[in-house]
Amino acid sequence: MNTPAVRCQNLQKHFGEGDTRIEVLRGVDFTAMAGQLTFLLGPSGCGKTTFLSVIADLLECSGGVVKLFGRDIRSVPAAERVRFRRANLGFVFQQCNLLPSLTATENAAVPLLAAGARRRDAFDRARELLTRLGLGDRLDTLPSRLSGGQQQRVATARALIHQPRLILCDEPTAALDHRAGEAVMELLAAAGLAPDRAVIVVTHDTRLLHFAHSIAKMDDGRIVEVATRDPVSNQPGPALS
């Protein structure tokens, strides 16, 4: 039986105080199950990116509870939170945030290198993932020589490489054509199908919704609708192990 990977109760986030206070999250209740891929939809400015950042512990919430695999992350000491995040979370940012002086392979390998993996093993794994994402001819290329879509695929490989239990993706296919987007989603879906892992994807690309187990719709800082479904994939790739 699947268990909750993420559970948020009455989650709140505001910026500023007094007359400048802006309420971004207004009491979000949300659950993402392990072994599933959850899509988060909603108009621009409704709070989706802030919501992912709070789940990832990159932003402090203003109120409410966030539990990751049953742990209330706000109750964990700061140093342990950093270690937990490094070991268990992968994040695909909208802006990619690749290191400009590193090649595609080196960027993708960063999480494994930070965890103490051997350089050769980390690079072999990075090359494997990048090749599966259609970047086999760009392994030694710097980010400045990659297109926006290619950079997004490098960021996806970086998020997946250390086999995190929770993968959070903010518009991971925004700069990709449909074929490349399908390749990215195949990898993300394979990762999410593991019983101890989960994937949450913010997207506006409705062409990819057939991958979803659950679709949550967000508006004005709240989850307003949740639908569950049976995903249908076109020959998914092998699960990540």
Disulfide bonds with the S-S distance in Angstrom:
none
